[in-house]
Amino acid sequence: MCGIILLTVPTIQYGGYFLLTILSGKQDSLMLTDFQKAMFRAGHAHAGVLVILSLVCQLLADHASLSNTMNWFVRIGFPVAAILVSAGFFAAASGKNVNQPTSAIFILYTGVLLLAASLIVLGIGMLKAR
């Protein structure tokens, strides 16, 4: 799982490069609103932070007292939540002249719920392993 998670980092790097071109005015032809730029910035930041959290939680899962099913739920839940949260920011701001979240915001909320569930399961597993 750590190897798979690490392979997502180049996509985050490319996203950062593309975001930099947007914020430096090199993509003015896209005509993005300030709201869209802010949402894209948030999506990129959350991707980076949640991928790091996913890697840390893979190591913590090694020491948690979890059933095999719950162990895999945690191991898969964290990276999928990272994808959903980040994608939710981008999807909710996609379109022309978007100044508020679109209905695609549900993707972000799905990721938030999965992240919360993964955190709770892993936290309980860590406490049980004590």
Contact map, one row per residue, 1 for C-alpha under 8 A:
1111100000000000000000000000000000000000000000000000000001000000000000000011000000000000000000000000000000000000000000000000000000
1111110000000000000000000000000000000000000000000000001001000000000000000000000000000000000000000000000000000000000000000000000000
1111111000000000000000000000000000000000000000000000000000000000000000000000000000000000000000000000000000000000000000000000000000
1111111100000000000000000000000000000000000000000000000000000000000000000000000000000000000000000000000000000000000000000000000000
1111111110000000000000000000000000000000000000000010011000000000000000000000001000000000000000000000000000000000000000000000000000
0111111110000000000000000000000000000000000000000000000000000000000000000000000000000000000000000000000000000000000000000000000000
0011111111000000000000000000000000000000000000000000000000000000000000000000000000000000000000000000000000000000000000000000000000
0001111111110000000000000000000000000000000000000000000000000000000000000000000000000000000000000000000000000000000000000000000000
0000111111111000000000000000000000000000000000010010000000000000000000000000000000000000000000000000000000000000000000000000000000
0000001111111100000000000000000000000000000000000000000000000000000000000000000000000000000000000000000000000000000000000000000000
0000000111111110000000000000000000000000000000000000000000000000000000000000000000000000000000000000000000000000000000000000000000
0000000111111111000000000000000000000000000100110000000000000000000000000000000000000000000000000000000000000000000000000000000000
0000000011111111100000000000000000000000000000000000000000000000000000000000000000000000000000000000000000000000000000000000000000
0000000001111111110000000000000000000000000000000000000000000000000000000000000000000000000000000000000000000000000000000000000000
0000000000111111111000000000000000000000000100000000000000000000000000000000000000000000000000000000000000000000000000000000000000
0000000000011111111100000000000000000000000100000000000000000000000000000000000000000000000000000000000000000000000000000000000000
0000000000001111111110000000000000000000000000000000000000000000000000000000000000000000000000000000000000000000000000000000000000
0000000000000111111111000000000000000000000000000000000000000000000000000000000000000000000000000000000000000000000000000000000000
0000000000000011111111100000000000000001100000000000000000000000000000000000000000000000000000000000000000000000000000000000000000
0000000000000001111111110000000000000000000000000000000000000000000000000000000000000000000000000000000000000000000000000000000000
0000000000000000111111111110000000000000000000000000000000000000000000000000000000000000000000000000000000000000000000000000000000
0000000000000000011111111111000000001000000000000000000000000000000000000000000000000000000000000000000000000000000000000000000000
0000000000000000001111111100000000001000000000000000000000000000000000000000000000000000000000000000000000000000000000000000000000
0000000000000000000111111110000000000000000000000000000000000000000000000000000000000000000000000000000000000000000000000000000000
0000000000000000000011111111000000000000000000000000000000000000000000000000000000000000000000000000000000000000000000000000000000
0000000000000000000011111111000000000000000000000000000000000000000000000000000000000000000000000000000000000000000000000000000000
0000000000000000000011011111111000000000000000000000000000000000000000000000000000000000000000000000000000000000000000000000000000
0000000000000000000001001111111100000000000000000000000000000000000000000000000000000000000000000000000000000000000000000000000000
0000000000000000000000000011111000000000000000000000000000000000000000000000000000000000000000000000000000000000000000000000000000
0000000000000000000000000011111100000000000000000000000000000000000000000000000000000000000000000000000000000000000000000000000000
0000000000000000000000000011111110000000000000000000000000000000000000000000000000000000000000011000000000000000000000000000000000
0000000000000000000000000001011111011000000000000000000000000000000000000000000000000000000000011000000000000000000000000000000000
0000000000000000000000000000001111111000000000000000000000000000000000000000000000000000000000001110000000000000000000000000000000
0000000000000000000000000000000111111100000000000000000000000000000000000000000000000000000000000010000000000000000000000000000000
0000000000000000000000000000000011111110000000000000000000000000000000000000000000000000000010000111000000000000000000000000000000
0000000000000000000000000000000111111111000000000000000000000000000000000000000000000000000011000110000000000000000000000000000000
0000000000000000000001100000000111111111100000000000000000000000000000000000000000000000000000000000000000000000000000000000000000
0000000000000000000000000000000001111111110000000000000000000000000000000000000000000000000000000000000000000000000000000000000000
0000000000000000000000000000000000111111111000000000000000000000000000000000000000000000110010000000000000000000000000000000000000
0000000000000000001000000000000000011111111100000000000000000000000000000000000000000000110010000000000000000000000000000000000000
0000000000000000001000000000000000001111111110000000000000000000000000000000000000000000000000000000000000000000000000000000000000
0000000000000000000000000000000000000111111111000000000000000000000000000000000000000100100000000000000000000000000000000000000000
0000000000000000000000000000000000000011111111100000000000000000000000000000000000001111110000000000000000000000000000000000000000
0000000000010011000000000000000000000001111111110000000000000000000000000000000000000100000000000000000000000000000000000000000000
0000000000000000000000000000000000000000111111111000000000000000000000000000000000000000000000000000000000000000000000000000000000
0000000000000000000000000000000000000000011111111100000000000000000000000000000001001100000000000000000000000000000000000000000000
0000000000010000000000000000000000000000001111111110000000000000000000000000000001101100000000000000000000000000000000000000000000
0000000010010000000000000000000000000000000111111111000000000000000000000000000000000000000000000000000000000000000000000000000000
0000000000000000000000000000000000000000000011111111100000000000000000000000000000000000000000000000000000000000000000000000000000
0000000000000000000000000000000000000000000001111111110000000000000000000000011011000000000000000000000000000000000000000000000000
0000100010000000000000000000000000000000000000111111111000000000000000000000001001000000000000000000000000000000000000000000000000
0000000000000000000000000000000000000000000000011111111100000000000000000000000000000000000000000000000000000000000000000000000000
0000000000000000000000000000000000000000000000001111111110000000000000000000010000000000000000000000000000000000000000000000000000
0000100000000000000000000000000000000000000000000111111111000000000000000010011001000000000000000000000000000000000000000000000000
0100100000000000000000000000000000000000000000000011111111100000000000000000000000000000000000000000000000000000000000000000000000
0000000000000000000000000000000000000000000000000001111111110000000000000000000000000000000000000000000000000000000000000000000000
0000000000000000000000000000000000000000000000000000111111111000000000000010010000000000000000000000000000000000000000000100000000
1100000000000000000000000000000000000000000000000000011111111100000000000010000000000000000000000000000000000000000000000000000000
0000000000000000000000000000000000000000000000000000001111111110000000000000000000000000000000000000000000000000000000000000000000
0000000000000000000000000000000000000000000000000000000111111111000000000000000000000000000000000000000000000000000000000100010000
0000000000000000000000000000000000000000000000000000000011111111000000100110000000000000000000000000000000000000000000000100010000
0000000000000000000000000000000000000000000000000000000001111111000000000000000000000000000000000000000000000000000000000000000000
0000000000000000000000000000000000000000000000000000000000111111100000000000000000000000000000000000000000000000000000000000010010
0000000000000000000000000000000000000000000000000000000000011111110000000000000000000000000000000000000000000000000000000100111110
0000000000000000000000000000000000000000000000000000000000000011111000000000000000000000000000000000000000000000000000000000110110
0000000000000000000000000000000000000000000000000000000000000001111111100000000000000000000000000000000000000000000000000100100000
0000000000000000000000000000000000000000000000000000000000000000111111100000000000000000000000000000000000000000000000000000000000
0000000000000000000000000000000000000000000000000000000000000000011111110000000000000000000000000000000000000000000000000000000000
0000000000000000000000000000000000000000000000000000000000000000011111111000000000000000000000000000000000000000000000000000000000
0000000000000000000000000000000000000000000000000000000000000000011111111100000000000000000000000000000000000000000000001000000000
0000000000000000000000000000000000000000000000000000000000001000011111111110000000000000000000000000000000000000000000000000000000
0000000000000000000000000000000000000000000000000000000000000000000111111111100000000000000000000000000000000000000000000000000000
0000000000000000000000000000000000000000000000000000000000000000000011111111100000000000000000000000000000000000000001000000000000
0000000000000000000000000000000000000000000000000000000000001000000001111111110000000000000000000000000000000000000001101100000000
1000000000000000000000000000000000000000000000000000010011001000000000111111111000000000000000000000000000000000000000000000000000
1000000000000000000000000000000000000000000000000000000000000000000000011111111100000000000000000000000000000000000000000000000000
0000000000000000000000000000000000000000000000000000000000000000000000011111111110000000000000000000000000000000011001000000000000
0000000000000000000000000000000000000000000000000100110010000000000000000111111111000000000000000000000000000000011001000000000000
0000100000000000000000000000000000000000000000000110010000000000000000000011111111100000000000000000000000000000000000000000000000
0000000000000000000000000000000000000000000000000000000000000000000000000001111111110000000000000000000000000010000000000000000000
0000000000000000000000000000000000000000000000000100000000000000000000000000111111111000000000000000000000000111011000000000000000
0000000000000000000000000000000000000000000001100110010000000000000000000000011111111100000000000000000000000010001000000000000000
0000000000000000000000000000000000000000000000100000000000000000000000000000001111111110000000000000000000000010000000000000000000
0000000000000000000000000000000000000000000000000000000000000000000000000000000111111111000000000000000000110111000000000000000000
0000000000000000000000000000000000000000001001100000000000000000000000000000000011111111100000000000000000111111000000000000000000
0000000000000000000000000000000000000000011101100000000000000000000000000000000001111111110000000000000000010000000000000000000000
0000000000000000000000000000000000000000001000000000000000000000000000000000000000111111111000000000000000110000000000000000000000
0000000000000000000000000000000000000000001000000000000000000000000000000000000000011111111100000000000111111010000000000000000000
0000000000000000000000000000000000000011011000000000000000000000000000000000000000001111111110000000000010010000000000000000000000
0000000000000000000000000000000000000011001000000000000000000000000000000000000000000111111111000000000000000000000000000000000000
0000000000000000000000000000000000000000000000000000000000000000000000000000000000000011111111000000010110100000000000000000000000
0000000000000000000000000000000000000000000000000000000000000000000000000000000000000001111111000000111110000000000000000000000000
0000000000000000000000000000000000110011000000000000000000000000000000000000000000000000111111100111110000000000000000000000000000
0000000000000000000000000000000000010000000000000000000000000000000000000000000000000000011111110100010000000000000000000000000000
0000000000000000000000000000000000000000000000000000000000000000000000000000000000000000000011111100000000000000000000000000000000
0000000000000000000000000000001100000000000000000000000000000000000000000000000000000000000001111100000000000000000000000000000000
0000000000000000000000000000001110000000000000000000000000000000000000000000000000000000000000111110000000000000000000000000000000
0000000000000000000000000000000010110000000000000000000000000000000000000000000000000000000011111111110000000000000000000000000000
0000000000000000000000000000000011110000000000000000000000000000000000000000000000000000000010001111100000000000000000000000000000
0000000000000000000000000000000000100000000000000000000000000000000000000000000000000000000010000111110000000000000000000000000000
0000000000000000000000000000000000000000000000000000000000000000000000000000000000000000000110000111111110000000000000000000000000
0000000000000000000000000000000000000000000000000000000000000000000000000000000000000000001111000101111110000000000000000000000000
0000000000000000000000000000000000000000000000000000000000000000000000000000000000000000000100000000111111000000000000000000000000
0000000000000000000000000000000000000000000000000000000000000000000000000000000000000001001100000000111111110000000000000000000000
0000000000000000000000000000000000000000000000000000000000000000000000000000000000000001101100000000111111111000000000000000000000
0000000000000000000000000000000000000000000000000000000000000000000000000000000000000001000000000000001111111100000000000000000000
0000000000000000000000000000000000000000000000000000000000000000000000000000000000011011001000000000000111111110000000000000000000
0000000000000000000000000000000000000000000000000000000000000000000000000000000000011111100000000000000111111111000000000000000000
0000000000000000000000000000000000000000000000000000000000000000000000000000000000001001000000000000000011111111100000000000000000
0000000000000000000000000000000000000000000000000000000000000000000000000000000010011000000000000000000001111111110000000000000000
0000000000000000000000000000000000000000000000000000000000000000000000000000000111111001000000000000000000111111111000000000000000
0000000000000000000000000000000000000000000000000000000000000000000000000000000010011000000000000000000000011111111100000000000000
0000000000000000000000000000000000000000000000000000000000000000000000000000000000000000000000000000000000001111111110000000000000
0000000000000000000000000000000000000000000000000000000000000000000000000000110010000000000000000000000000000111111111000000000000
0000000000000000000000000000000000000000000000000000000000000000000000000000110011000000000000000000000000000011111111100000000000
0000000000000000000000000000000000000000000000000000000000000000000000000000000000000000000000000000000000000001111111110000000000
0000000000000000000000000000000000000000000000000000000000000000000000000000000000000000000000000000000000000000111111111000000000
0000000000000000000000000000000000000000000000000000000000000000000000001100110000000000000000000000000000000000011111111100000000
0000000000000000000000000000000000000000000000000000000000000000000000000100000000000000000000000000000000000000001111111110000000
0000000000000000000000000000000000000000000000000000000000000000000000000000000000000000000000000000000000000000000111111111000000
0000000000000000000000000000000000000000000000000000000000000000000001000100000000000000000000000000000000000000000011111111100000
0000000000000000000000000000000000000000000000000000000010011001010000000100000000000000000000000000000000000000000001111111110000
0000000000000000000000000000000000000000000000000000000000000000000000000000000000000000000000000000000000000000000000111111111000
0000000000000000000000000000000000000000000000000000000000000000000000000000000000000000000000000000000000000000000000011111111100
0000000000000000000000000000000000000000000000000000000000000001110000000000000000000000000000000000000000000000000000001111111110
0000000000000000000000000000000000000000000000000000000000011011100000000000000000000000000000000000000000000000000000000111111111
0000000000000000000000000000000000000000000000000000000000000001000000000000000000000000000000000000000000000000000000000011111111
0000000000000000000000000000000000000000000000000000000000000001100000000000000000000000000000000000000000000000000000000001111111
0000000000000000000000000000000000000000000000000000000000000011100000000000000000000000000000000000000000000000000000000000111111
0000000000000000000000000000000000000000000000000000000000000000000000000000000000000000000000000000000000000000000000000000011111
